[in-house]
Amino acid sequence: MKIIVIQQKMIGDVLVSSIICNSLRKAYPDAQIDYLVYESTKAVLEGNNSISNIISFTQEHRDSKKALLQLALQIRAEKYDVLIDAYSKLESWILSALSGAQRKISYKKPGRTLLYTDNVPFAASPKSNLGLAIERRLSLLEPLHLNIKIDPLPKLFVTENENQVAQNLLSQHQLKAGKKTVMISLLGSEKLKTYPLAYMAKLVDTIAEGRDINILFNYFPKQIEDARTVYNATKASTRDKIFFDLLAPDLRGYIALMNQCDLIVGNDGGAINMAKALDKPSFIVFSPWIEKKIWATFEDGIHHLSVHLQDFKQELFVAKTEKELKKEALSLYEKFEPQLFEEQLRHFLNTNL
C-alpha cells in the first residue's frame, strides 16, 4: 500500500498532523507512507520512522503554477492508493485532484466534495480534552476503519548527540545545575499573536518570584529588540535568573534544548507544540482572535493549561466574527492583564515545579 498525507502550513500543524502518519504506520507496518510539508518544517519530523519519505512543498511551488503542476505529476507518478489531505486549501485541492489516488480523504467543504472519495465532517466543537486540532486530524482516519489503538500525542525524536550538544550549551552558559528550568515562549509568529511585552515581563516576574530556577527565552535573533524590551522590564531579581543569550542555533537545536527544560509558558505557537510533543507541561496565553478550542490540546488542568481573554471577559466577544476580533486584537490584548490569570499560573507552576 502507498499512502500520502498532505499538510502544508506551519510547525504546529505539521507536528499535529504527523499523528496521522503514526497511526497509519501502526495499522499498515509495511506501507509506504509519504508526508508532504513545507520545507521549513521538516526538522520536526526527523527520526520519525512512521514516515517513509518527506516531500517538500517549497516557495517555488507556491509562486509558480508550473512548479505546482510538476509536483502534482510527481505525486501522480507514485500511484498512491490513499491520499489524506489534512490541509484542504487551494494548493492541496489541486494536488489531490491530479493525484490519481484510488481513495482521497479530506474534510467536507462546500463545493469541494467531488474532489474526494471520502468527505469527513469538519467538527465545530471538541468532544474531549484533546482539542479540535487533534480531533479533526484523527477524524480523517475514520473512513479507513483502522483496527488499532490510536495514540493522539504527536512525537518528537531527539538523538543522544543532540541531547549532549544541548547539555554542553547549558554548561557553557553556566546554567545552575540541579535547578528547574523554564522555557518562555516569548514572542508569537506575529504581533497579533504576541502577548504585550510589558505584560509578558510581569508574567516572567511572577514565574521567577520566590523560585530558585533557570529561565530561558525562546526568540529568533531578528526578534532580539523585543526580547530585550521584555528582559529590561523585568525586576532585577528576575533578570538574575534569565539566561538571555542562551539560544539554540537552529530548530533541531531548540528541540534538544527544550528537551532539557521542565516546562514552557507563553504565547501559543510552534514552540508550545514542540514542548508538548516532548511531553513537557505547558501554560499557554492565547491571542484574543485565536480560537482556544482548536489549539488548547490535552488540557487537564494540571500539566496543560491555557488562558484566553474570553475566559474572563466574555462580553467583549459577543456576536463578533474572527475577522472583527483580529482587527481588534491589539486593543483586546491590552485588556488581558496578567493579574487576570495570575492564580492559574501560580497553580500550574506550583504543581509542575
C-alpha positions in Angstrom: 0.0 0.0 0.0 1.2 3.5 -0.8 -0.2 6.5 1.2 0.4 10.2 1.0 -0.6 12.7 3.7 -0.7 16.4 2.8 -0.2 19.1 5.5 1.2 22.4 4.4 1.4 25.3 6.8 3.5 25.9 10.0 5.3 23.7 12.5 2.4 23.2 14.9 0.2 21.9 12.0 2.8 19.6 10.6 3.6 18.2 14.0 0.0 17.6 14.9 -0.8 16.0 11.6 2.1 13.6 12.0 -0.2 11.6 14.3 -2.0 10.6 11.1 1.3 9.0 9.8 2.0 7.4 13.2 -1.4 5.7 13.2 -1.1 4.6 9.6 2.2 3.0 10.3 0.7 1.1 13.2 -2.1 -0.1 11.1 -0.1 -0.8 7.9 3.5 -1.6 9.1 4.7 -2.4 5.5 3.1 0.6 3.7 4.9 3.4 2.0 3.7 6.5 4.0 4.8 9.8 2.5 4.3 13.2 4.0 4.1 16.4 2.1 5.0 19.5 4.2 6.6 22.9 3.9 10.4 22.7 3.5 10.9 24.9 6.7 9.1 22.4 8.9 11.0 19.2 8.0 13.2 19.4 11.2 10.3 18.4 13.4 9.9 15.1 11.5 13.5 13.9 11.8 13.7 10.5 13.4 10.1 9.6 12.8 10.1 6.1 11.4 6.4 6.2 10.6 7.2 8.4 7.6 8.8 6.7 4.6 9.5 9.9 2.6 9.2 13.6 3.3 8.1 15.5 0.2 9.0 19.2 0.3 6.5 21.9 -0.6 8.7 24.9 -1.4 8.2 28.6 -2.1 8.6 27.8 -5.8 5.5 25.6 -5.6 3.6 28.5 -4.1 4.8 31.1 -6.6 4.9 29.1 -9.8 1.9 27.3 -11.4 4.3 25.3 -13.5 6.2 24.1 -10.4 3.0 23.2 -8.7 1.9 21.2 -11.7 5.2 19.4 -11.8 4.8 18.4 -8.2 1.3 17.2 -8.9 2.6 15.0 -11.8 5.4 13.7 -9.5 2.7 12.7 -7.0 0.6 11.1 -9.7 3.5 9.0 -10.9 3.8 7.4 -7.5 0.3 5.8 -8.0 -0.8 6.2 -4.4 -3.6 4.0 -3.1 -4.7 6.6 -0.5 -4.3 10.3 -0.2 -5.2 12.2 3.0 -5.5 15.9 2.7 -5.2 17.5 6.1 -4.6 20.9 4.7 -7.6 21.3 2.5 -6.8 24.6 0.7 -6.5 25.6 -2.9 -2.9 24.2 -3.3 -3.8 20.8 -1.9 -7.1 20.7 -3.8 -5.1 20.9 -7.0 -2.6 18.2 -5.9 -5.5 15.9 -4.8 -7.5 16.4 -8.0 -4.5 15.4 -10.1 -3.1 12.7 -7.8 -4.8 9.8 -9.4 -5.1 8.2 -5.9 -7.8 5.5 -5.7 -9.1 6.9 -2.4 -8.9 10.5 -1.4 -9.9 11.7 2.1 -10.4 15.2 3.4 -12.7 17.5 5.3 -16.2 18.1 3.9 -16.3 21.6 2.5 -18.9 23.2 0.2 -18.0 22.9 -3.5 -15.1 20.5 -2.9 -16.8 17.2 -2.2 -16.3 15.9 -5.7 -12.5 16.1 -5.3 -12.6 13.4 -2.7 -14.0 9.9 -2.3 -14.5 10.4 1.5 -15.6 13.8 2.9 -15.3 13.9 6.7 -17.4 16.4 8.7 -15.3 19.3 9.9 -16.0 19.3 13.6 -17.0 22.7 15.1 -16.6 21.8 18.8 -14.2 19.4 20.6 -15.6 16.2 22.2 -12.7 15.7 24.6 -9.7 17.4 26.1 -7.6 16.6 23.0 -8.7 19.8 21.3 -10.1 20.3 17.8 -6.6 20.4 16.2 -6.1 16.8 17.3 -9.7 15.6 16.9 -10.1 16.9 13.4 -6.9 15.1 12.3 -7.9 11.9 13.8 -11.3 12.1 12.1 -9.5 11.8 8.7 -8.6 8.2 9.7 -12.2 7.2 10.4 -13.1 6.2 6.8 -10.2 3.6 6.9 -11.7 1.8 10.0 -8.3 1.1 11.4 -8.2 -1.8 13.9 -5.6 -0.2 16.2 -5.5 1.8 19.4 -4.9 5.4 18.3 -2.2 7.4 20.0 -3.2 11.1 19.8 0.1 12.6 21.1 2.5 14.0 18.5 6.1 12.8 18.9 9.5 14.4 18.6 12.7 12.4 18.4 15.9 13.7 19.9 19.2 11.8 19.4 21.8 11.2 22.1 24.2 13.5 20.3 21.6 16.3 20.1 20.9 16.0 23.8 24.6 16.1 24.6 25.1 19.2 22.5 22.2 20.9 24.3 23.6 19.9 27.7 27.0 21.3 26.7 25.3 24.6 25.7 23.7 24.8 29.1 27.1 24.2 30.7 28.8 26.8 28.6 26.3 29.4 29.8 26.9 28.2 33.4 23.3 27.3 33.9 22.7 26.5 37.5 22.7 22.7 37.8 20.1 20.9 39.9 17.5 23.7 39.4 14.3 23.5 37.4 14.4 25.2 34.0 11.5 27.1 32.5 11.3 28.0 28.8 9.4 31.2 27.9 7.6 31.2 24.5 8.4 34.9 24.4 7.0 36.1 21.1 4.4 34.9 18.7 4.8 34.4 15.0 3.4 38.0 14.5 2.4 40.9 16.7 -1.3 39.9 16.7 -0.2 36.6 18.3 2.2 38.2 20.9 1.2 39.0 24.4 2.0 42.7 25.1 5.7 42.9 26.0 5.1 44.9 29.3 2.6 42.2 30.3 5.0 39.4 29.4 7.6 41.0 31.6 5.2 40.9 34.6 4.4 37.3 33.7 8.1 36.4 33.8 8.4 38.2 37.2 5.5 36.0 38.5 7.3 32.9 37.4 10.6 33.9 39.0 9.1 35.2 42.2 10.2 33.0 45.2 11.6 30.3 42.9 15.2 29.3 42.6 15.0 28.4 38.9 16.6 29.0 35.5 14.7 30.9 32.8 15.3 30.7 29.1 13.8 33.0 26.4 12.8 31.5 23.1 13.1 34.0 20.3 14.8 34.4 16.9 17.9 36.6 16.6 15.8 39.1 14.4 13.4 39.5 17.4 16.2 40.4 19.9 15.0 44.0 20.4 11.5 42.9 21.5 13.2 40.2 23.7 15.5 42.7 25.3 12.5 45.0 25.9 10.9 42.2 28.0 14.1 41.4 29.7 14.8 45.1 30.7 11.2 45.4 32.0 11.6 42.6 34.5 12.8 43.0 38.1 16.5 42.8 38.8 15.9 39.7 40.9 14.2 38.1 37.9 17.0 39.1 35.5 19.4 37.2 37.7 17.6 34.0 36.7 17.3 34.7 33.0 19.9 33.4 30.6 19.1 35.9 27.9 21.8 34.9 25.4 21.3 31.2 25.6 19.8 30.4 22.2 19.7 27.2 20.1 21.4 27.6 16.7 18.5 26.1 14.7 15.2 24.3 15.0 16.7 20.9 15.9 18.8 22.7 18.5 15.7 24.2 20.0 14.0 20.8 20.2 17.0 19.4 22.1 17.2 22.5 24.3 13.5 22.2 25.1 14.1 18.6 26.0 16.4 19.7 28.8 13.7 22.1 30.2 11.0 21.2 32.7 8.1 23.2 31.3 7.1 26.0 29.0 5.0 29.2 29.5 4.0 31.8 27.0 2.5 32.6 23.6 0.8 29.9 21.6 2.8 28.6 18.6 5.3 26.1 17.3 7.4 26.3 20.5 4.5 25.2 22.6 3.5 22.4 20.3 7.1 21.1 20.2 7.2 21.2 24.0 4.0 19.2 24.2 5.4 16.6 21.8 8.4 16.2 24.2 5.9 15.6 27.0 6.6 18.9 28.8 3.9 20.7 30.8 2.6 23.8 29.2 0.8 27.0 30.1 -0.5 29.0 27.1 -1.6 32.6 26.7 -3.8 32.7 23.7 -4.3 35.7 21.4 -7.8 37.2 21.6 -8.5 36.4 18.0 -7.4 32.8 18.1 -10.0 30.1 19.0 -8.8 28.4 22.1 -10.9 25.3 21.5 -8.7 24.4 18.5 -5.2 24.6 19.9 -5.8 24.1 23.7 -4.8 20.5 23.3 -4.5 17.9 26.1 -5.9 20.3 28.6 -6.2 18.6 32.0 -5.9 21.5 34.4 -2.7 20.1 35.8 0.1 19.6 33.2 -1.5 21.5 30.4 -3.5 24.8 31.0 -4.3 27.8 28.8 -5.9 31.1 29.2 -7.9 33.4 26.8 -9.3 36.8 27.4 -12.8 35.3 26.6 -12.4 33.2 29.8 -12.6 36.3 31.8 -14.4 38.9 29.8 -17.0 37.1 27.7 -18.9 40.3 27.0 -16.1 41.5 24.7 -16.6 38.6 22.3 -20.4 38.6 21.9 -21.5 38.4 18.2 -18.0 39.1 16.9 -16.5 37.3 13.9 -12.9 36.1 13.7 -12.2 38.9 11.2 -13.5 41.5 13.7 -11.6 40.0 16.6 -8.4 40.0 14.5 -8.8 43.7 13.7 -9.3 44.5 17.4 -6.6 42.1 18.7 -4.2 44.7 19.9 -6.8 46.7 21.8 -8.2 43.4 23.3 -4.7 42.3 24.3 -4.5 45.5 26.4 -7.5 44.3 28.4 -5.8 40.9 29.0 -3.9 42.0 32.1 -1.6 39.3 33.7 -3.4 39.6 37.1 -6.5 38.1 35.5 -4.8 34.7 35.3 -2.1 35.0 38.0 -3.8 32.5 40.2 -4.0 29.9 37.4 -0.3 30.5 36.5 0.8 30.1 40.2 -1.2 26.9 40.5 0.4 25.5 37.3 3.9 26.4 38.5 3.4 25.0 42.0 2.2 21.8 40.5 4.9 21.3 37.9 7.9 22.8 39.6 
